[in-house]
Amino acid sequence: MEKLKEIFGRFKFEISPVGIKFLNVKPLEINPLEKVMDFCEMLKEAQIGNNFYVTKENFTCIGPLILGMIESEPIFEQGRVGPRLGIFKEERANRRIYQYLPRLPRNSVTYVAFSPMEKMNFEPDLLVILATVEQAEIILRAKSYTSGEFWSAKGTPVAGCAWAFIYPYISGDINFTVTGFGFGMKSRRLFPEGRILLSIPWDRIHQIITNLQEMEWIPESFTLGPEGHKKKVRRILEELKKEA
């Protein structure tokens, strides 16, 4: 926990990362949220410094559906809302997203805890970070640093919370989006546009921390300029050919 705070604290994020944990036992050291709001708004509430937990009664959106807290949300699942908002042309287009929208199994979660990183007193299931492009590049490079694996971004025009909070948790992979892409988050004006919203699941956090400790955050090539970088690549190629 302290290593997480130390390493990610070095980024000096303008807005605090938020830890999220899915629970079935009521948290003892965190107070309940005393208002109702949308899932994405809860992230904003934690970013401004509040730690809290919520139940299905705290939501005003499809949050309980994708969290598996309720069986269904017919008006949304019928695809009737999106066309009225101008997001989809017809209900059938809106309905299609519910075939692949990430969601937790029914009754698998009762509480969801949120905390800004500085106040976090639990091991998070997700670490959600609002980063600049430069900061996000470092984190995504850290993902590939020891594994060579690719990164990808998944999402839909609506229900951005499913891709930010549920998909990384069930897939075990980092997901990200650009703020301003999601209809609901954009309409609510929750975040500065053009930032990268990254969600790191618990089983990736140690890998990212370890790689961030070992790798160069700002490689020399980033400081050399275009011609300097190309010159360095040519020199490396010549050296490798001599070694062959």
TORKOL-4160 file (C-alpha; in steps of 0.2 Angstrom, whole numbers, padded with zeros to 4 digits, m for minus):
244
<pt num="1" X="0000" Y="0000" Z="0000"/>
<pt num="2" X="0014" Y="0012" Z="0005"/>
<pt num="3" X="0024" Y="0008" Z="m0010"/>
<pt num="4" X="0009" Y="0011" Z="m0021"/>
<pt num="5" X="0006" Y="0028" Z="m0014"/>
<pt num="6" X="0025" Y="0032" Z="m0015"/>
<pt num="7" X="0027" Y="0027" Z="m0033"/>
<pt num="8" X="0011" Y="0035" Z="m0040"/>
<pt num="9" X="0014" Y="0050" Z="m0029"/>
<pt num="10" X="0029" Y="0054" Z="m0040"/>
<pt num="11" X="0018" Y="0058" Z="m0054"/>
<pt num="12" X="0011" Y="0073" Z="m0045"/>
<pt num="13" X="m0006" Y="0071" Z="m0053"/>
<pt num="14" X="m0016" Y="0086" Z="m0054"/>
<pt num="15" X="m0031" Y="0076" Z="m0048"/>
<pt num="16" X="m0029" Y="0062" Z="m0035"/>
<pt num="17" X="m0030" Y="0044" Z="m0041"/>
<pt num="18" X="m0045" Y="0034" Z="m0033"/>
<pt num="19" X="m0045" Y="0017" Z="m0026"/>
<pt num="20" X="m0061" Y="0007" Z="m0028"/>
<pt num="21" X="m0065" Y="m0009" Z="m0019"/>
<pt num="22" X="m0080" Y="m0021" Z="m0022"/>
<pt num="23" X="m0086" Y="m0028" Z="m0005"/>
<pt num="24" X="m0100" Y="m0039" Z="0003"/>
<pt num="25" X="m0096" Y="m0034" Z="0021"/>
<pt num="26" X="m0099" Y="m0016" Z="0026"/>
<pt num="27" X="m0083" Y="m0006" Z="0028"/>
<pt num="28" X="m0080" Y="m0002" Z="0046"/>
<pt num="29" X="m0068" Y="0013" Z="0044"/>
<pt num="30" X="m0077" Y="0022" Z="0030"/>
<pt num="31" X="m0093" Y="0032" Z="0031"/>
<pt num="32" X="m0108" Y="0029" Z="0019"/>
<pt num="33" X="m0111" Y="0042" Z="0006"/>
<pt num="34" X="m0126" Y="0052" Z="0011"/>
<pt num="35" X="m0133" Y="0057" Z="m0006"/>
<pt num="36" X="m0138" Y="0049" Z="m0022"/>
<pt num="37" X="m0128" Y="0051" Z="m0038"/>
<pt num="38" X="m0122" Y="0042" Z="m0054"/>
<pt num="39" X="m0108" Y="0030" Z="m0054"/>
<pt num="40" X="m0096" Y="0041" Z="m0063"/>
<pt num="41" X="m0100" Y="0056" Z="m0051"/>
<pt num="42" X="m0095" Y="0045" Z="m0037"/>
<pt num="43" X="m0077" Y="0045" Z="m0045"/>
<pt num="44" X="m0077" Y="0064" Z="m0045"/>
<pt num="45" X="m0083" Y="0064" Z="m0027"/>
<pt num="46" X="m0068" Y="0054" Z="m0022"/>
<pt num="47" X="m0056" Y="0064" Z="m0032"/>
<pt num="48" X="m0060" Y="0079" Z="m0022"/>
<pt num="49" X="m0055" Y="0071" Z="m0006"/>
<pt num="50" X="m0069" Y="0061" Z="0000"/>
<pt num="51" X="m0069" Y="0042" Z="0005"/>
<pt num="52" X="m0085" Y="0033" Z="0007"/>
<pt num="53" X="m0095" Y="0017" Z="0002"/>
<pt num="54" X="m0111" Y="0015" Z="m0007"/>
<pt num="55" X="m0125" Y="0003" Z="m0009"/>
<pt num="56" X="m0138" Y="0001" Z="m0023"/>
<pt num="57" X="m0149" Y="0014" Z="m0015"/>
<pt num="58" X="m0136" Y="0028" Z="m0019"/>
<pt num="59" X="m0137" Y="0026" Z="m0038"/>
<pt num="60" X="m0147" Y="0036" Z="m0050"/>
<pt num="61" X="m0141" Y="0027" Z="m0066"/>
<pt num="62" X="m0138" Y="0010" Z="m0072"/>
<pt num="63" X="m0124" Y="0007" Z="m0059"/>
<pt num="64" X="m0133" Y="m0006" Z="m0050"/>
<pt num="65" X="m0137" Y="m0016" Z="m0066"/>
<pt num="66" X="m0118" Y="m0017" Z="m0071"/>
<pt num="67" X="m0113" Y="m0021" Z="m0053"/>
<pt num="68" X="m0125" Y="m0035" Z="m0052"/>
<pt num="69" X="m0135" Y="m0027" Z="m0038"/>
<pt num="70" X="m0152" Y="m0028" Z="m0048"/>
<pt num="71" X="m0159" Y="m0040" Z="m0060"/>
<pt num="72" X="m0163" Y="m0028" Z="m0074"/>
<pt num="73" X="m0166" Y="m0010" Z="m0079"/>
<pt num="74" X="m0179" Y="m0012" Z="m0092"/>
<pt num="75" X="m0181" Y="0006" Z="m0099"/>
<pt num="76" X="m0162" Y="0006" Z="m0102"/>
<pt num="77" X="m0160" Y="m0011" Z="m0108"/>
<pt num="78" X="m0174" Y="m0009" Z="m0121"/>
<pt num="79" X="m0164" Y="0004" Z="m0129"/>
<pt num="80" X="m0177" Y="0018" Z="m0127"/>
<pt num="81" X="m0166" Y="0031" Z="m0118"/>
<pt num="82" X="m0152" Y="0033" Z="m0131"/>
<pt num="83" X="m0162" Y="0038" Z="m0146"/>
<pt num="84" X="m0171" Y="0052" Z="m0135"/>
<pt num="85" X="m0154" Y="0059" Z="m0131"/>
<pt num="86" X="m0148" Y="0059" Z="m0149"/>
<pt num="87" X="m0135" Y="0046" Z="m0145"/>
<pt num="88" X="m0142" Y="0032" Z="m0156"/>
<pt num="89" X="m0153" Y="0033" Z="m0172"/>
<pt num="90" X="m0165" Y="0019" Z="m0166"/>
<pt num="91" X="m0168" Y="0008" Z="m0151"/>
<pt num="92" X="m0161" Y="m0007" Z="m0159"/>
<pt num="93" X="m0144" Y="0001" Z="m0160"/>
<pt num="94" X="m0145" Y="0006" Z="m0142"/>
<pt num="95" X="m0151" Y="m0011" Z="m0137"/>
<pt num="96" X="m0135" Y="m0019" Z="m0145"/>
<pt num="97" X="m0123" Y="m0013" Z="m0132"/>
<pt num="98" X="m0131" Y="m0023" Z="m0118"/>
<pt num="99" X="m0126" Y="m0039" Z="m0127"/>
<pt num="100" X="m0108" Y="m0035" Z="m0123"/>
<pt num="101" X="m0108" Y="m0022" Z="m0109"/>
<pt num="102" X="m0097" Y="m0028" Z="m0095"/>
<pt num="103" X="m0106" Y="m0032" Z="m0079"/>
<pt num="104" X="m0103" Y="m0041" Z="m0063"/>
<pt num="105" X="m0113" Y="m0058" Z="m0059"/>
<pt num="106" X="m0129" Y="m0055" Z="m0050"/>
<pt num="107" X="m0128" Y="m0053" Z="m0031"/>
<pt num="108" X="m0109" Y="m0054" Z="m0031"/>
<pt num="109" X="m0107" Y="m0036" Z="m0024"/>
<pt num="110" X="m0116" Y="m0027" Z="m0010"/>
<pt num="111" X="m0105" Y="m0012" Z="m0007"/>
<pt num="112" X="m0093" Y="m0002" Z="m0017"/>
<pt num="113" X="m0079" Y="0009" Z="m0008"/>
<pt num="114" X="m0071" Y="0024" Z="m0015"/>
<pt num="115" X="m0056" Y="0033" Z="m0008"/>
<pt num="116" X="m0043" Y="0046" Z="m0014"/>
<pt num="117" X="m0026" Y="0038" Z="m0015"/>
<pt num="118" X="m0019" Y="0048" Z="0000"/>
<pt num="119" X="m0033" Y="0042" Z="0012"/>
<pt num="120" X="m0034" Y="0024" Z="0005"/>
<pt num="121" X="m0034" Y="0011" Z="0019"/>
<pt num="122" X="m0038" Y="m0004" Z="0009"/>
<pt num="123" X="m0030" Y="m0014" Z="m0005"/>
<pt num="124" X="m0040" Y="m0007" Z="m0020"/>
<pt num="125" X="m0048" Y="m0018" Z="m0033"/>
<pt num="126" X="m0045" Y="m0004" Z="m0046"/>
<pt num="127" X="m0034" Y="0011" Z="m0046"/>
<pt num="128" X="m0042" Y="0024" Z="m0057"/>
<pt num="129" X="m0031" Y="0038" Z="m0063"/>
<pt num="130" X="m0034" Y="0054" Z="m0072"/>
<pt num="131" X="m0018" Y="0058" Z="m0081"/>
<pt num="132" X="m0010" Y="0069" Z="m0094"/>
<pt num="133" X="m0005" Y="0061" Z="m0110"/>
<pt num="134" X="0013" Y="0062" Z="m0104"/>
<pt num="135" X="0009" Y="0053" Z="m0088"/>
<pt num="136" X="m0002" Y="0040" Z="m0096"/>
<pt num="137" X="0012" Y="0036" Z="m0109"/>
<pt num="138" X="0023" Y="0031" Z="m0094"/>
<pt num="139" X="0010" Y="0020" Z="m0086"/>
<pt num="140" X="0006" Y="0011" Z="m0102"/>
<pt num="141" X="0024" Y="0009" Z="m0107"/>
<pt num="142" X="0027" Y="0001" Z="m0089"/>
<pt num="143" X="0013" Y="m0011" Z="m0093"/>
<pt num="144" X="0023" Y="m0018" Z="m0108"/>
<pt num="145" X="0041" Y="m0015" Z="m0101"/>
<pt num="146" X="0043" Y="m0033" Z="m0095"/>
<pt num="147" X="0030" Y="m0042" Z="m0105"/>
<pt num="148" X="0030" Y="m0034" Z="m0122"/>
<pt num="149" X="0011" Y="m0036" Z="m0122"/>
<pt num="150" X="0000" Y="m0023" Z="m0132"/>
<pt num="151" X="m0012" Y="m0011" Z="m0124"/>
<pt num="152" X="m0029" Y="m0007" Z="m0130"/>
<pt num="153" X="m0044" Y="0004" Z="m0126"/>
<pt num="154" X="m0062" Y="m0002" Z="m0125"/>
<pt num="155" X="m0078" Y="0007" Z="m0123"/>
<pt num="156" X="m0095" Y="0013" Z="m0130"/>
<pt num="157" X="m0103" Y="0030" Z="m0132"/>
<pt num="158" X="m0113" Y="0027" Z="m0116"/>
<pt num="159" X="m0111" Y="0018" Z="m0100"/>
<pt num="160" X="m0093" Y="0023" Z="m0099"/>
<pt num="161" X="m0093" Y="0017" Z="m0080"/>
<pt num="162" X="m0095" Y="m0001" Z="m0086"/>
<pt num="163" X="m0078" Y="0001" Z="m0096"/>
<pt num="164" X="m0069" Y="0011" Z="m0082"/>
<pt num="165" X="m0075" Y="0001" Z="m0067"/>
<pt num="166" X="m0081" Y="m0016" Z="m0072"/>
<pt num="167" X="m0071" Y="m0021" Z="m0088"/>
<pt num="168" X="m0054" Y="m0020" Z="m0080"/>
<pt num="169" X="m0060" Y="m0029" Z="m0064"/>
<pt num="170" X="m0067" Y="m0044" Z="m0074"/>
<pt num="171" X="m0054" Y="m0044" Z="m0088"/>
<pt num="172" X="m0038" Y="m0041" Z="m0077"/>
<pt num="173" X="m0032" Y="m0029" Z="m0090"/>
<pt num="174" X="m0029" Y="m0010" Z="m0090"/>
<pt num="175" X="m0042" Y="0000" Z="m0099"/>
<pt num="176" X="m0042" Y="0018" Z="m0103"/>
<pt num="177" X="m0052" Y="0032" Z="m0112"/>
<pt num="178" X="m0050" Y="0050" Z="m0117"/>
<pt num="179" X="m0061" Y="0062" Z="m0107"/>
<pt num="180" X="m0074" Y="0069" Z="m0118"/>
<pt num="181" X="m0077" Y="0053" Z="m0127"/>
<pt num="182" X="m0091" Y="0047" Z="m0116"/>
<pt num="183" X="m0108" Y="0055" Z="m0118"/>
<pt num="184" X="m0113" Y="0055" Z="m0100"/>
<pt num="185" X="m0097" Y="0060" Z="m0092"/>
<pt num="186" X="m0096" Y="0074" Z="m0105"/>
<pt num="187" X="m0113" Y="0080" Z="m0102"/>
<pt num="188" X="m0110" Y="0080" Z="m0083"/>
<pt num="189" X="m0094" Y="0090" Z="m0086"/>
<pt num="190" X="m0085" Y="0079" Z="m0074"/>
<pt num="191" X="m0067" Y="0080" Z="m0080"/>
<pt num="192" X="m0056" Y="0091" Z="m0090"/>
<pt num="193" X="m0057" Y="0086" Z="m0108"/>
<pt num="194" X="m0042" Y="0078" Z="m0117"/>
<pt num="195" X="m0035" Y="0069" Z="m0102"/>
<pt num="196" X="m0033" Y="0050" Z="m0101"/>
<pt num="197" X="m0043" Y="0040" Z="m0088"/>
<pt num="198" X="m0034" Y="0024" Z="m0084"/>
<pt num="199" X="m0041" Y="0010" Z="m0074"/>
<pt num="200" X="m0028" Y="m0003" Z="m0067"/>
<pt num="201" X="m0035" Y="m0019" Z="m0059"/>
<pt num="202" X="m0027" Y="m0026" Z="m0043"/>
<pt num="203" X="m0018" Y="m0040" Z="m0051"/>
<pt num="204" X="m0008" Y="m0027" Z="m0062"/>
<pt num="205" X="m0004" Y="m0014" Z="m0049"/>
<pt num="206" X="0012" Y="m0024" Z="m0043"/>
<pt num="207" X="0018" Y="m0026" Z="m0061"/>
<pt num="208" X="0016" Y="m0008" Z="m0065"/>
<pt num="209" X="0024" Y="m0002" Z="m0048"/>
<pt num="210" X="0039" Y="m0014" Z="m0051"/>
<pt num="211" X="0042" Y="m0008" Z="m0069"/>
<pt num="212" X="0040" Y="0010" Z="m0064"/>
<pt num="213" X="0054" Y="0007" Z="m0052"/>
<pt num="214" X="0066" Y="m0001" Z="m0065"/>
<pt num="215" X="0063" Y="0009" Z="m0081"/>
<pt num="216" X="0067" Y="0026" Z="m0087"/>
<pt num="217" X="0052" Y="0037" Z="m0086"/>
<pt num="218" X="0059" Y="0049" Z="m0098"/>
<pt num="219" X="0070" Y="0040" Z="m0111"/>
<pt num="220" X="0084" Y="0050" Z="m0118"/>
<pt num="221" X="0076" Y="0049" Z="m0135"/>
<pt num="222" X="0062" Y="0060" Z="m0129"/>
<pt num="223" X="0075" Y="0074" Z="m0125"/>
<pt num="224" X="0085" Y="0073" Z="m0141"/>
<pt num="225" X="0073" Y="0079" Z="m0154"/>
<pt num="226" X="0068" Y="0071" Z="m0170"/>
<pt num="227" X="0086" Y="0071" Z="m0178"/>
<pt num="228" X="0094" Y="0067" Z="m0162"/>
<pt num="229" X="0083" Y="0052" Z="m0160"/>
<pt num="230" X="0086" Y="0046" Z="m0178"/>
<pt num="231" X="0105" Y="0047" Z="m0176"/>
<pt num="232" X="0104" Y="0037" Z="m0160"/>
<pt num="233" X="0094" Y="0023" Z="m0168"/>
<pt num="234" X="0107" Y="0023" Z="m0183"/>
<pt num="235" X="0121" Y="0021" Z="m0170"/>
<pt num="236" X="0112" Y="0007" Z="m0161"/>
<pt num="237" X="0109" Y="m0002" Z="m0178"/>
<pt num="238" X="0127" Y="0000" Z="m0183"/>
<pt num="239" X="0133" Y="m0007" Z="m0166"/>
<pt num="240" X="0121" Y="m0022" Z="m0167"/>
<pt num="241" X="0127" Y="m0026" Z="m0184"/>
<pt num="242" X="0145" Y="m0027" Z="m0178"/>
<pt num="243" X="0140" Y="m0038" Z="m0164"/>
<pt num="244" X="0131" Y="m0050" Z="m0176"/>
